[in-house]
Structures are given as C-alpha cells and as structure tokens.
C-alpha cells in the first residue's frame, strides 16, 4: 500500500480510541480499499480518517445477536 506524503500512521495509532491490533489492521485494509474504489494508487489521510470512523462504528455496534447461536 503506497501512502500519500500527508499520512502520519503514528498519529492514527496513538489516538486514544481503545483500538486493538486487529482494529488497526482492519483500519489499514479499509483505507486501502477506499483508495482502490476510487482507482487511486496512494492512500490518503482522508482514507484513513474515514476508515477509522467505520471501524469504530462497527466496534461500537458489536456483533449481531443471532450470529453465534
């Protein structure tokens, strides 16, 4: 994944959002997919910000109730 020069990964990792390593991996994957959907070869800070919001939203929603029955 190629990063745009404006991306500072330390900034995203050090935010106090209670993200696990798996959440950070999911955030990176989501950011890459956002860039690919727009047919870009570089991931921007906006992609990471959007991906972070999506990961946090999914984490707060939790797993569906009927999934593990």
The first five atom37 places (N, CA, C, CB, O) and aatype in JSON, in Angstrom:
{
  "aatype": [20, 20, 20, 20, 20, 20, 20, 20, 20, 20, 20, 20, 20, 20, 20, 20, 20, 20, 20, 20, 20, 20, 20, 20, 20, 20, 20, 20, 20, 20, 20, 20, 20, 20, 20, 20, 20, 20, 20, 20, 20, 20, 20, 20, 20, 20, 20, 20, 20, 20, 20, 20, 20, 20, 20, 20, 20, 20, 20, 20, 20, 20, 20, 20, 20, 20, 20, 20, 20],
  "atom_mask": [
    [1, 1, 1, 1, 1],
    [1, 1, 1, 1, 1],
    [1, 1, 1, 1, 1],
    [1, 1, 1, 1, 1],
    [1, 1, 1, 1, 1],
    [1, 1, 1, 1, 1],
    [1, 1, 1, 1, 1],
    [1, 1, 1, 1, 1],
    [1, 1, 1, 1, 1],
    [1, 1, 1, 1, 1],
    [1, 1, 1, 1, 1],
    [1, 1, 1, 1, 1],
    [1, 1, 1, 1, 1],
    [1, 1, 1, 1, 1],
    [1, 1, 1, 1, 1],
    [1, 1, 1, 1, 1],
    [1, 1, 1, 1, 1],
    [1, 1, 1, 1, 1],
    [1, 1, 1, 1, 1],
    [1, 1, 1, 1, 1],
    [1, 1, 1, 1, 1],
    [1, 1, 1, 1, 1],
    [1, 1, 1, 1, 1],
    [1, 1, 1, 1, 1],
    [1, 1, 1, 1, 1],
    [1, 1, 1, 1, 1],
    [1, 1, 1, 1, 1],
    [1, 1, 1, 1, 1],
    [1, 1, 1, 1, 1],
    [1, 1, 1, 1, 1],
    [1, 1, 1, 1, 1],
    [1, 1, 1, 1, 1],
    [1, 1, 1, 1, 1],
    [1, 1, 1, 1, 1],
    [1, 1, 1, 1, 1],
    [1, 1, 1, 1, 1],
    [1, 1, 1, 1, 1],
    [1, 1, 1, 1, 1],
    [1, 1, 1, 1, 1],
    [1, 1, 1, 1, 1],
    [1, 1, 1, 1, 1],
    [1, 1, 1, 1, 1],
    [1, 1, 1, 1, 1],
    [1, 1, 1, 1, 1],
    [1, 1, 1, 1, 1],
    [1, 1, 1, 1, 1],
    [1, 1, 1, 1, 1],
    [1, 1, 1, 1, 1],
    [1, 1, 1, 1, 1],
    [1, 1, 1, 1, 1],
    [1, 1, 1, 1, 1],
    [1, 1, 1, 1, 1],
    [1, 1, 1, 1, 1],
    [1, 1, 1, 1, 1],
    [1, 1, 1, 1, 1],
    [1, 1, 1, 1, 1],
    [1, 1, 1, 1, 1],
    [1, 1, 1, 1, 1],
    [1, 1, 1, 1, 1],
    [1, 1, 1, 1, 1],
    [1, 1, 1, 1, 1],
    [1, 1, 1, 1, 1],
    [1, 1, 1, 1, 1],
    [1, 1, 1, 1, 1],
    [1, 1, 1, 1, 1],
    [1, 1, 1, 1, 1],
    [1, 1, 1, 1, 1],
    [1, 1, 1, 1, 1],
    [1, 1, 1, 1, 1]
  ],
  "atom_positions": [
    [[0.85, -1.16, 0.0], [0.0, 0.0, 0.0], [0.9, 1.23, 0.0], [-0.97, 0.0, 1.22], [1.73, 1.39, 0.9]],
    [[0.76, 2.08, -0.98], [1.53, 3.31, -1.05], [0.79, 4.41, -0.31], [1.8, 3.72, -2.52], [-0.42, 4.58, -0.48]],
    [[1.52, 5.15, 0.5], [0.91, 6.21, 1.3], [1.2, 7.57, 0.7], [1.41, 6.15, 2.73], [2.3, 7.82, 0.2]],
    [[0.21, 8.43, 0.76], [0.4, 9.82, 0.37], [1.32, 10.47, 1.41], [-0.98, 10.58, 0.27], [1.31, 10.05, 2.57]],
    [[2.11, 11.45, 1.03], [3.04, 12.07, 1.99], [2.37, 12.69, 3.21], [3.85, 13.13, 1.28], [3.01, 12.87, 4.24]],
    [[1.08, 13.03, 3.11], [0.39, 13.66, 4.24], [-0.04, 12.66, 5.32], [-0.82, 14.4, 3.75], [-0.52, 13.08, 6.37]],
    [[0.12, 11.37, 5.09], [-0.3, 10.34, 6.04], [0.75, 10.16, 7.13], [-0.57, 8.99, 5.32], [1.93, 9.93, 6.85]],
    [[0.31, 10.27, 8.39], [1.17, 10.03, 9.55], [0.55, 8.88, 10.35], [1.33, 11.33, 10.44], [-0.39, 9.09, 11.12]],
    [[1.07, 7.68, 10.17], [0.5, 6.5, 10.83], [0.58, 6.58, 12.35], [1.19, 5.24, 10.35], [-0.31, 6.1, 13.04]],
    [[1.64, 7.18, 12.86], [1.78, 7.32, 14.32], [0.6, 8.1, 14.91], [3.1, 8.03, 14.67], [0.13, 7.79, 16.0]],
    [[0.13, 9.1, 14.18], [-1.0, 9.9, 14.63], [-2.24, 9.03, 14.83], [-1.29, 11.03, 13.63], [-2.94, 9.16, 15.83]],
    [[-2.5, 8.14, 13.88], [-3.69, 7.29, 13.97], [-3.54, 6.22, 15.04], [-3.96, 6.64, 12.63], [-4.51, 5.91, 15.75]],
    [[-2.36, 5.66, 15.18], [-2.14, 4.59, 16.14], [-2.19, 5.12, 17.57], [-0.79, 3.9, 15.88], [-2.66, 4.42, 18.48]],
    [[-1.71, 6.33, 17.79], [-1.64, 6.87, 19.14], [-2.93, 7.52, 19.61], [-0.53, 7.88, 19.21], [-3.02, 7.92, 20.77]],
    [[-3.94, 7.64, 18.77], [-5.22, 8.18, 19.2], [-5.82, 7.26, 20.25], [-6.19, 8.36, 18.0], [-5.72, 6.04, 20.14]],
    [[-6.42, 7.83, 21.25], [-6.96, 7.06, 22.37], [-8.37, 6.58, 22.07], [-6.95, 7.92, 23.66], [-9.34, 7.05, 22.66]],
    [[-8.48, 5.64, 21.15], [-9.78, 5.1, 20.77], [-9.98, 3.66, 21.24], [-9.95, 5.16, 19.27], [-10.96, 3.02, 20.87]],
    [[-9.05, 3.16, 22.04], [-9.14, 1.79, 22.54], [-9.21, 0.78, 21.39], [-10.37, 1.63, 23.46], [-10.03, -0.14, 21.4]],
    [[-8.35, 0.97, 20.39], [-8.31, 0.06, 19.24], [-7.29, -1.04, 19.48], [-7.98, 0.83, 17.95], [-6.18, -0.79, 19.95]],
    [[-7.66, -2.25, 19.15], [-6.75, -3.39, 19.26], [-5.89, -3.46, 18.0], [-7.52, -4.72, 19.48], [-6.1, -2.7, 17.05]],
    [[-4.95, -4.37, 17.99], [-4.13, -4.58, 16.8], [-4.98, -5.01, 15.61], [-3.06, -5.63, 17.08], [-4.73, -4.6, 14.47]],
    [[-5.99, -5.84, 15.87], [-6.89, -6.28, 14.8], [-7.69, -5.1, 14.25], [-7.85, -7.38, 15.31], [-7.96, -5.03, 13.05]],
    [[-8.09, -4.18, 15.13], [-8.81, -2.99, 14.68], [-7.93, -2.11, 13.8], [-9.32, -2.19, 15.89], [-8.4, -1.57, 12.8]],
    [[-6.67, -1.97, 14.17], [-5.74, -1.16, 13.38], [-5.51, -1.81, 12.01], [-4.39, -0.99, 14.13], [-5.45, -1.12, 10.99]],
    [[-5.4, -3.14, 12.0], [-5.25, -3.85, 10.72], [-6.49, -3.64, 9.86], [-5.01, -5.36, 10.95], [-6.38, -3.39, 8.66]],
    [[-7.66, -3.73, 10.46], [-8.91, -3.51, 9.74], [-8.98, -2.09, 9.19], [-10.11, -3.78, 10.65], [-9.46, -1.87, 8.07]],
    [[-8.51, -1.13, 9.97], [-8.49, 0.26, 9.53], [-7.59, 0.44, 8.31], [-8.03, 1.18, 10.68], [-7.95, 1.14, 7.36]],
    [[-6.42, -0.18, 8.33], [-5.49, -0.09, 7.19], [-6.07, -0.75, 5.94], [-4.14, -0.74, 7.55], [-5.95, -0.21, 4.84]],
    [[-6.7, -1.9, 6.12], [-7.32, -2.6, 4.99], [-8.45, -1.77, 4.4], [-7.85, -3.98, 5.43], [-8.55, -1.63, 3.18]],
    [[-9.28, -1.22, 5.27], [-10.4, -0.39, 4.82], [-9.91, 0.84, 4.07], [-11.27, 0.02, 6.02], [-10.48, 1.21, 3.05]],
    [[-8.86, 1.48, 4.58], [-8.3, 2.67, 3.91], [-7.79, 2.31, 2.52], [-7.16, 3.29, 4.76], [-7.99, 3.06, 1.56]],
    [[-7.13, 1.17, 2.41], [-6.64, 0.72, 1.11], [-7.77, 0.44, 0.13], [-5.8, -0.53, 1.27], [-7.68, 0.78, -1.05]],
    [[-8.84, -0.17, 0.63], [-9.99, -0.45, -0.23], [-10.68, 0.83, -0.68], [-10.99, -1.34, 0.51], [-11.16, 0.91, -1.82]],
    [[-10.73, 1.83, 0.19], [-11.32, 3.11, -0.2], [-10.54, 3.73, -1.35], [-11.35, 4.08, 1.0], [-11.13, 4.27, -2.29]],
    [[-9.22, 3.66, -1.28], [-8.38, 4.2, -2.36], [-8.6, 3.41, -3.65], [-6.89, 4.17, -1.95], [-8.69, 3.99, -4.73]],
    [[-8.67, 2.09, -3.55], [-8.87, 1.26, -4.74], [-10.22, 1.52, -5.41], [-8.77, -0.21, -4.37], [-10.32, 1.52, -6.63]],
    [[-11.24, 1.74, -4.59], [-12.57, 2.02, -5.16], [-12.56, 3.29, -6.01], [-13.61, 2.16, -4.05], [-13.32, 3.42, -6.97]],
    [[-11.68, 4.22, -5.65], [-11.56, 5.46, -6.43], [-10.44, 5.37, -7.46], [-11.29, 6.65, -5.49], [-10.07, 6.36, -8.09]],
    [[-9.91, 4.16, -7.63], [-8.85, 3.87, -8.62], [-7.6, 4.71, -8.4], [-9.38, 4.11, -10.02], [-6.99, 5.2, -9.35]],
    [[-7.23, 4.87, -7.14], [-6.0, 5.58, -6.8], [-4.95, 4.59, -6.35], [-6.26, 6.63, -5.69], [-5.27, 3.53, -5.82]],
    [[-3.7, 4.93, -6.57], [-2.58, 4.08, -6.18], [-2.01, 4.47, -4.83], [-1.5, 4.13, -7.24], [-1.13, 3.78, -4.31]],
    [[-2.48, 5.57, -4.25], [-1.98, 6.04, -2.96], [-3.14, 6.21, -1.98], [-1.21, 7.38, -3.11], [-4.24, 6.63, -2.36]],
    [[-2.89, 5.87, -0.73], [-3.88, 6.03, 0.32], [-3.64, 7.38, 0.99], [-3.8, 4.85, 1.36], [-2.51, 7.71, 1.35]],
    [[-4.7, 8.15, 1.15], [-4.58, 9.49, 1.71], [-4.99, 9.52, 3.18], [-5.44, 10.48, 0.91], [-5.52, 8.54, 3.72]],
    [[-4.74, 10.64, 3.8], [-5.14, 10.83, 5.2], [-6.66, 10.76, 5.33], [-4.61, 12.19, 5.74], [-7.18, 10.24, 6.32]],
    [[-7.36, 11.27, 4.33], [-8.83, 11.21, 4.34], [-9.31, 9.76, 4.34], [-9.41, 11.96, 3.13], [-10.28, 9.43, 5.02]],
    [[-8.63, 8.89, 3.59], [-8.99, 7.47, 3.57], [-8.85, 6.86, 4.96], [-8.11, 6.7, 2.56], [-9.72, 6.11, 5.41]],
    [[-7.75, 7.18, 5.64], [-7.54, 6.64, 6.98], [-8.56, 7.19, 7.97], [-6.12, 6.96, 7.46], [-9.03, 6.47, 8.85]],
    [[-8.9, 8.46, 7.83], [-9.88, 9.06, 8.73], [-11.24, 8.39, 8.55], [-9.99, 10.58, 8.49], [-11.91, 8.05, 9.52]],
    [[-11.65, 8.2, 7.31], [-12.93, 7.54, 7.02], [-12.91, 6.09, 7.51], [-13.23, 7.58, 5.51], [-13.88, 5.62, 8.1]],
    [[-11.82, 5.4, 7.26], [-11.69, 4.0, 7.7], [-11.74, 3.9, 9.22], [-10.38, 3.39, 7.17], [-12.38, 2.99, 9.76]],
    [[-11.07, 4.82, 9.91], [-11.08, 4.82, 11.37], [-12.49, 4.99, 11.91], [-10.17, 5.94, 11.91], [-12.89, 4.3, 12.85]],
    [[-13.25, 5.91, 11.32], [-14.63, 6.12, 11.75], [-15.47, 4.87, 11.54], [-15.24, 7.31, 11.0], [-16.29, 4.52, 12.38]],
    [[-15.28, 4.21, 10.41], [-16.05, 2.99, 10.12], [-15.7, 1.87, 11.09], [-15.8, 2.54, 8.69], [-16.59, 1.15, 11.55]],
    [[-14.42, 1.7, 11.4], [-14.0, 0.64, 12.32], [-14.56, 0.91, 13.71], [-12.46, 0.54, 12.37], [-15.04, -0.01, 14.37]],
    [[-14.51, 2.15, 14.16], [-15.04, 2.49, 15.48], [-16.54, 2.28, 15.52], [-14.69, 3.96, 15.84], [-17.07, 1.76, 16.51]],
    [[-17.25, 2.67, 14.45], [-18.7, 2.45, 14.4], [-19.04, 0.96, 14.48], [-19.29, 3.05, 13.11], [-19.95, 0.57, 15.2]],
    [[-18.3, 0.13, 13.72], [-18.54, -1.32, 13.76], [-18.24, -1.89, 15.13], [-17.69, -2.03, 12.7], [-18.95, -2.78, 15.61]],
    [[-17.2, -1.38, 15.76], [-16.81, -1.89, 17.08], [-17.87, -1.53, 18.12], [-15.44, -1.32, 17.5], [-18.16, -2.33, 19.01]],
    [[-18.44, -0.35, 18.03], [-19.46, 0.08, 18.98], [-20.78, -0.65, 18.77], [-19.68, 1.58, 18.88], [-21.52, -0.91, 19.73]],
    [[-21.07, -0.99, 17.52], [-22.31, -1.71, 17.22], [-22.27, -3.14, 17.75], [-22.57, -1.73, 15.72], [-23.3, -3.68, 18.14]],
    [[-21.1, -3.74, 17.78], [-20.96, -5.1, 18.27], [-21.41, -6.13, 17.24], [-21.74, -5.29, 19.55], [-21.82, -5.78, 16.13]],
    [[-21.34, -7.39, 17.63], [-21.73, -8.48, 16.73], [-23.25, -8.64, 16.74], [-21.05, -9.81, 17.15], [-23.88, -8.35, 17.76]],
    [[-23.82, -9.07, 15.65], [-25.26, -9.34, 15.62], [-25.63, -10.4, 16.65], [-25.7, -9.79, 14.21], [-24.86, -11.32, 16.9]],
    [[-26.81, -10.27, 17.23], [-27.25, -11.17, 18.3], [-27.37, -12.62, 17.84], [-28.57, -10.71, 18.85], [-27.0, -13.52, 18.59]],
    [[-27.86, -12.86, 16.64], [-28.12, -14.22, 16.19], [-26.94, -14.92, 15.54], [-29.23, -14.21, 15.24], [-27.07, -16.06, 15.11]],
    [[-25.81, -14.27, 15.45], [-24.68, -14.83, 14.72], [-24.11, -16.08, 15.37], [-23.61, -13.79, 14.58], [-23.74, -17.02, 14.67]],
    [[-24.03, -16.11, 16.68], [-23.34, -17.2, 17.37], [-24.29, -18.16, 18.08], [-22.37, -16.64, 18.37], [-23.87, -18.85, 19.02]],
    [[-25.53, -18.22, 17.67], [-26.48, -19.12, 18.33], [-26.35, -20.53, 17.87], [-27.88, -18.66, 18.1], [-27.08, -21.4, 18.33]]
  ]
}
